[in-house]
Amino acid sequence: MSWAVRRLTRKDFAAYHALRLEALTNHPEAYGTAAESFAARPATEIEDFLSLRALFGVVTETGELAGMVLYDRDSGERESHRGWLLQVYLKPAMRGTGAALALLETAIDHASSEVLQVHLMVGTHNLPAIRLYEKAGFRIYGTDPRRLYVNGRYIDEHMMVRLLDKAPGKTD
């Protein structure tokens, strides 16, 4: 299957909305938002949220949105060197094709023009995702215990970072 990664726009809203609902429904333990609350949000609220961030997608040769990652930058005056990858999801049929790594690298490339490091969080149980993130250059720097409470159980999450430069004054 052929695919490409591109930045999504407001024209992609319906496809994004459907894919986000799929991710939240099929993998509730991976996200801090419940499918029901996302579905209840007004479309304008979601569109406004997305318009302030960079959203990238894997698009198949038939035009189907098959994966996504949202990039956001910290806005505090002492945190603006940090960015975040959020809402990472790839349809099962696309896994193992290289699309996930390409999607991450596209978002990281975009982030590199704005920040010095990119963070993400991932469930400690999600070994395939952890391996993918490590392949993309991320490393675990801590674990947030009981980060989420989903369907009667707590989910611990690893905090991961990819440094896009060397910190000032550091040498290897």
Protein Blocks (a to p, Z undefined) as FASTA:
>chain_A
ZZddddddfklmmmmmmmmmmmmmmmmmlpcbdfklmmmpcfklmmmmmmmpccdddddf
kopafbdcdddddfbfklmmpccdehiacdfklgonlmmmmmmmmmmmmmmmmbmbdcdd
ddfklmmlmmmmmmnopacfbdcehkbacehiacddddddddfbdcehiaZZ
